[in-house]
Amino acid sequence: MNSMFTKIRSFVRAPLSLSVFHARRSLCFFCFLLIACLVVASCGKREFESNDAILRKAIMLAVEKGDWQNARILAFKAVNQNGKDANARIVFALTLEQSDELDRAVEEIKQAVFIDADNFMAQYSKGRLLFKSESYEDCPDPLENANRLKPNVPQVLSLLARSYALLGVNDKAIKNFVALAKIDGYGDRLEIYNELGVLFYKKNDYARAVRFFRKALSLNENSPPVNLNLGVLCDTLCFSSKKLDKQLRYAKISEKYYLSYLKLVDGNPNLKESSDTVVTRIKKLRNLHSIRGK
């Protein structure tokens, strides 16, 4: 396999859109709402009321006003007041994240998990912050714990699937993406099916890869990643087949998807390198036609 083809194969990737894999602010908003429920539910024990009040105030400042700086001050106060309060350390960790102090946030969330290993938000936030810090090997354990505590939370399944995919544990990545697709509101997410297509492609299970890529394309025929991935897949099938008629058929199909991709990304300077590589692959496919006949 020539180096150019190796390069085009590397395009088979499908980062989840913000609709599935939430951006930092939406994730933290989700976290704070859950923590708010936890804090309110914990009220009633008089010795913790003061700390809970501080945390509720911090949460409201962050969620309603976007005032992360003062939320951080209050969360730090709560941690100092009761260092064994896991929720206080979770809130403080998230305020540290918003201040771009990711390493400190990770250490703080680890303390929250140590204090209360059965705290869903502590486990989930630990997995999420480790993922954000690119410590992928350490992500699955806390995320699996979070999934055990609250099964099938979409954000947890998404991070689990992404973590396993990055680690090359494709079967577990597939399992979690399939579980995610079964949740109400997620069954029509193009990104999930594109990811599943990528994973089956990596397993050399091209039949299933085609099925999931086509499902993704049915949801949005103008998706550049899906058109590119289908082009790459058919390109692979073309040059791996030993039968001339299949080679020529896959070459035509691959060119079709490659051309769609080029049209969709035309004028995007950030994708010039990939576009140039696709153009080279099209020439290769056409050369196959000219040599072996149409």
N, C-alpha and C positions, 0 to 999 in steps of 0.2 A: 504494500500500500504506500503510495507516494506521500511526501510530506504535506502537499497541498490538501490531499484528501483527509489526512490526519487532522489537519487544521480545521477543515469544514466540519468534521465530526465533533470537534470541540464546541461547536455552536449549540449543540443540543443541550439546552438548559432552559429553565423556565421559572424565573423568580416570581413569587406570588405577588399579585397586585395588592394595593392597600386595602382592597375589599376583603381579602382573606387574611393576609399577614399584616396586622395593623401597624400604623405608624406610631412613633413614640408617644405623641400626645394622646391619641385615641386609646392606646394600651394603658397609659397611666390613668386616663379618665376612667377606664374600665376597672382598673385596680382600686382606685380611690372609692368608687361607688361600692365595691364589694367590701372594702375595709370599713366603710361607713356603716354598712349593715352589721358587720362583726362588732364594731365598737358599740353601736346602739344596743345590740343584743346582749352585750356584756354588762350593760348598766344594771344597777340594782345592788351591787356589792359596794357598800359605802366607801370602803378603803380604796377603790379604784375609780370612783366618780370623778375626782379631780383630774386624773390623768386622761380619762375618757373625754372629758370636756375639752381639754387641751387638744386632743387629737381631732375631735369633731371640728373644732375651730380651724385647725390646720388644713383639714380636708376641704372645708368650705372655701377657705382662701385660695387654695390651689385650683379647685374645680370651677368655682363660680367666677373668681376674679383673675385667675391665672397668676396669682401672687405667690410664686414658688419660694421667693426669698424669705418672706415672713412665715410661710408654711414651714420652711426648713428650721427657722428659729424656734418655732413652737414645737416641732417634732423633736428637736434636740433637747428642749426643755423636758419633754415627756420621757425621753430616754434617760436623762439624768435623774429624773424624779423616781423612775422605776425601771431599772436596767433589765429586769426580767419580763418586761412587757413586750411580747413578740410583735404586737400590732404597732407599737411605738417605733420599733426598729424597722418595720416594713415601711411605714410612712417616711421615716428619716432616710431610708435607703432610696426611696423614689425621689425625694427632694434632692438628694445628692446626685442622682442620675440627671435630673433636670439642670443641675449646675455643671454638668459634664465631668463630674468626679466619679467616673465609672468604677475605678478600682476600689474606692472607698465604699461605694454603693454595694458592690459585690461582697465585701467583707462584712458590711452591716447586715445584709440579708442572710449571710451564712450564720450570723449570730441569732437571727430570728428563727431560723430552722433548728438550730441547736436548742433554743429555748422551748420551741413547740414544734415538734416534727409532724404533728397532725394538723397543722395550720395550712389550709389549702393555699392561701395567698402567699405565705412564706415560701412554700415549695415552688409554686408557679413563678413567683417573681425571681427566685433564685435561678430557675432554669432559663427564664427570659433574659436576665441580666448576664448570665454566663454565655448565652447565645450571642447577645449583643457585643460582648467582649471577645467573641470568636473562640471561646473555650469550648468548642463543640463536643469534645470527648466527655466533658463533665456535665453536659446538658441533660442527657436522657434520664439519669437517676432521679433528680428532683421533679422532672416533668412526669415521669411514670408515677411517682408518689402523688403528685397533684391529680393525675388522672384516676388514681385509686381512690383518692379522697372525694373527688367530684368527677365521676365518669363523663366522658364525652363533651367536655367544654370545648367549643370550637378553637379558641385561642391556644389551648393546651395541645390539642391534636395537631394543629398546624405547625406548632414549634417542634413537636415530637417528630412529625414527618420530615420537616426540613432538616432537623438535626441528624436523623438517621440517614437521610439522603446524602448529606455532606460527609458523613462518616463512611459511606459506601455500604451501609447495612440496608440494602434495597428492599428486602422482604418486609422488614419492619416499617420502612418508610411507606411502602405500598399499603400495608395494613392500616396505617393511620390516615392516609389520604382517602382510602375507601371508606373508613369510618366517618371521616369529615364530610364526604359527599352524601352520606345518608342522613345528615342532620337537616332539619327543615331550614330552608333558606340558603343552603349550600349546594344543593343538588344541581343547580344550574350555573355553577361557577366555572368558567372556562379554564381558569388557572389550575384548578385541581386536576382536570382531565389532561391538560397539557403536561403537568408534572407526572401523572401516571404514565403517559406515553413515553416521557423521557426515561423513567425508571425501567419500564419494560424494554425499551431500546437498549439500555445499558446491560440488561440481562440477555440480550440477543433474542428476545421473544418478540419478533417483529410483527407477528399476527396481532398480538394484543396491543402493541405500540400503535399500529395502524388504527385499530378500533378506538383507542382513546384519543388519538390526534384528530380523527374524523369527528368524534363526539365534540371535541373542543371547537373544531372548525364550524360545526353546525350551530354553535352558540354565537360565533362571530367570525364570519368568513374573511373579515378584514384585519385579523390579528397577525401582525408580522411574525411573532415567535412561532405560532402554529404553522403558518405557511412555510417558514424556514425549516422547521423540524420535519414537516412532511417531505420537503424537498431533499433534506439530508437522508431521511429514511429510504426514500425511493432511490436515491443516489447509491446508498449502501446496497440495496437489493439488486440494483443494476450491475454493479461491479463484483458482486459476490455470486451472481448466478452463472451457471455454466451453459445455459441454453440461450442461443442467440435471440430467439423470439421474445423471451422474457427480458433480456438485456435491453433490447430496443424499446419494448413497451414501458419498462420502468424508466428508461432514459427520457422518454417523452413526458411521462407523468412528473418526473423530478423537475424537468425544465419548466413545466407549467407552474409548479409551486415556487420555484426559484424566481421566475419572472413576476409572479404576484408579489413576492416579498420585495423585490427591487422596486416595484411600482409603489408599494406602501411606504417604503422608507426613503424614497427619492428626495434628495435635498437635505437629508439629516446628516450633518457632518460627524456626529458621534458614531454613526454606523458605516462610515466610509470604508473602513478596513474590511468589515464583514461583507459589505456590498461588493468590494473588489474581488474578494475570494469567491463569492457566489458567481460573479461574471466569469471568473476563470473556470469554475466547475461547469458552467453552461457550455463554454467552449469545448471542454473535455467531452461532455455528453454529445455535442453536435459532431465532434470529430469521430465519435463512435459510429454515428449514423453514416458519415461520409465513407468510412473505411468498410463497414459491413453492409451498407445498403439500407434503404428504407423499406 
